[in-house]
Amino acid sequence: MTKPNIDLSIILPSYMEAKNIAGTLDSVAKYLATRSFGEVEVVVVTANSPDGTAAIARSKAHLFKHFHLVEPGPRVGKGRDVRLGIFESSGRYKVFMDADLATPLVHIDSAYKALQDGVPVVIAVRDLWSIHKGLLRKLMSKGGNLFIQLLILPGIKDTQCGFKGFRADVAEEIFSRQTMLGWSFDAEILKIARLRHYKIAQINAPDWRDPKQDGHGLVGDSAFSAAIKTLLDTIFIRLNAWSGKYKNVSYTHKSMY
């Protein structure tokens, strides 16, 4: 059977998302019914989730003409799952976004248009001061981004928003060089994009919402520990860039979980 030509892949990393994944896939199906993106596939990537995320996602497959559930085994990190989604998807353009739809679906419109217009990488940008409750969370978010900008990505207002889009060939080139499989992968792939001289378009997402305001929304990690790990990894990203490590391809087979 000839593989269909896919115009857009929507990738949803979905570890421990049983509370959200059914509603999310219902919303995605309704949203796509009102849009003209051509052939669209939805790719759900879920590591072993004891809450039954995979089974719930599978039950929604009938909503889509093209649906792919990727189950990579034990949890490693969001970066691993997004990378798998990139390599297991077939679209000319690929967008990954959080399964809780923290970034509303409407921003796919802007990302898709930018990608069609020739922009190789598109990212959503939040208002880092207003999105969190509590002064500590605000300072962690804003200060962390300033540190990342200073060290590796000047001019990128928000590296960690879980909504990014890529032209397919660009995604393959960037993600094949990815080394970090946890929360730091966002900053790393953007640094690789910069090193490969790809333009990064930033689209504002003022309607982004934090569905996990209790500070424990990172599934197994506290916001504080994740922030510290990301800042330490930023130093390693800088060192990797200096050493030329990102010139080499480290991931070459889409089925290597």
N, C-alpha and C positions, 0 to 999 in steps of 0.2 A: 504493500500500500504506500502510495506517495505521501510523504510528510507534508502537511499543509504549510503554506507560507504564513508565518505569524508576524503581524505588524507590531504588536505591543505585548510584552510580558509583564504581568503584575506579580511581584514576588512578596510573599508574606512569611517572614520568619515567625514561628508560632510555638515556642516552647511554653508549656503550661498555660495555654490560652483557652481552656475549656469554657471559661465564663464568657469569652468574647467571640470565639471563632465562628459560631453559628450565625450570630447577629452580623458579624463583619462580612461573611460571605453572602448573606442575604442582601446587605447594603451594597456590596460590590456588584452583585447581579442586577439590582435595580438601577444602579448608577450606569452600568454599561449599556443597559437597554435604552438609555436616553442619549448616548454618545455615538459618534461615528469614527471609531478608531481603526476600522477594518477588522481583521482577524485578531482576536485577543485571547491570550491564554492566562489562566490564573495558576500560580505555582505556590503551594503551601509547603513549607519546609518545617518539619517538627521532629526534633530529637525525641528519644524515649520520654514521653510525658505520662506519668502515672495518673494524671487526671482525665485521660481519654481524649486529648485534643485530636489525635490522628483519626480516631473513629468518627468523631463529630464532623471533622472536615470532610472525610470520605463520604459521609451521608449527604453532603451538599454538592457533590460532584455533578449531579444531574442539572444543576442550575446553569452550567457553563458548557459551551460547545467544546472548549479545550481546557481541560483541568488536569493538573499533575500534582500528586502528593509525593513528596520526597521524605523518606524516613531514614536518616543517616545513622541511627543507633544512639548510643549513650551521649548525653550532653557534653559538648566541648565548649561552645561559646557562640554568641550571636554572629561573630565574624565568620566562623566556619559555616554556619547555616546560610548566611547571605551568599557567601561564595558558591556554595552548592547550588543555590537557587539561580545564580547567574549562569553557571555552566550547564545546569539541567534545563534551562529555558531556551526558547528558540526565536524570540522576537527580534525584529530589526532594532527595536528600542526596548530597554528594560528599566523598569522602575521597581525599587523595593521600598516597602513602607511597613510600619509597625502594625501588628495584627489587631491592636486595640483602636486603630484609626485615630490616634492622637493628632495626626495631620489629616484633616478632612480630605475626602476623595476628590473634591473639586480641584485640588491643586495638581492632579494628574493632567488636567486640561492645559495648564500653563507649561508643565514639564514636557508634555507631548509636543506642543507647538514649538517650543524652543528646540527640542531635539530634531524635529522635522525641518526647522530653519537652519540646521547645521551646527548647533551648539553641541559639543561632544559630552559634556557633563553638566547636570543641573542638580542643585541642592536646594532644599527648603531652609529658610532662616527664621528662627523664632525671636521673639522679644525676650532676651534672656533675663531681663530684670523683672518682668511682669508675670512670667509663666509659673513661677513657684511661689508657694506660701512660705512665710518665715524668712527672716533676714539671713540665717545661716545658709539655707538652700540657695537664696539669691546670690549671696557672695561666692559660694562654691561654684555655681554655674557661670557667673560673669567672670570671676577671677580665673577659673580654669580655662575659659576660652581665650582670655587675654594672654595667658601663659602659652597656650598652643599657638596663637598668632605670633607672639614674640619669637618663639623658638623655631617653628616650622612652616606656618601658613599665614603670613601677613596678608591682611585684607579679607580673610574668610571670617565672616561675622559669627558663624555658628557651624562648627564641624560635627556636632554630635546629634543633630536632629535626624531621626530615623526615617527620612524620606530623601531618596536620591535617585536620579535617572541617568542613563548612559546609552549612547549608541552602542550597538552590539560589539563591533570590532574594538571599540575603545574599552568597553567593560572587560573583554577577554584579555586585552593587553595589561590592564591595570590589575585585575584580580589574579592573574597568573603570577604576579609578583608579590602578592599579599603574604605577610608572614604572621600577622597578629590575628588570633581567632576569637578574642574576647571583645570587650566594649571599645577597645582602642582602635579597632579596625577602621572606623570611620575616618579618623584623622590620618591613618596610614594610607588609605586608598586615595585620599585627596592629595597627600604629599606626593604619592607616585604619579598622580595625574599632572601635578605641577612639574615634576621632573621630566615627564614625557611631553611637556609643553602643550597640554590640553587646556583650553579655556574652560573655566568653571563659572557657570551662570548661577546667580543667587536670586531665588524668588521668595518674597516675603510671605510668611504664614502667620499673620497676626491672630488667626483663629485657632492656632494650635492650643491644645489643652493637655494638661497633665492628668491622666486618669488615675494616677497612683500618688496622690499628694501626701501619703503617710510616710514617704521616704524609704519604703521597702518595695518599690515597684520594679526592681531590676531582676526579679525571679532568682532568688538564692543569694543575692548580694545586696548589701546596704548601699544607699546612695553615697555614703561617705567612703566606704572601702572601694567602690567602683571609681569614684573620683580620684582617689589617691593612686590607684592602679593605672588609670588613664594618664595622669600626670607623669608618673614614672616611665610609662611606655613612650610618652612623647619624647623623652630624652633618648630612648633607644631608637626611635624613628629618626631623630636628628643624626645620631651616630651611624645608623644604617645608610642614610643619605650621603653623609660624608665619605663613608667607606666604599660607596658605589654598589652596595648590595642589591639595590632595586634595578640594576641593569640586567640582572639575571632572572630567568623564569624559574619559579620554585614550585609551581603547581601546573601540571601538564595534562592531567587526565580527569575528566569531569566525574568519573565514577569512583575516584579515590577518596573515600570518606575518611 
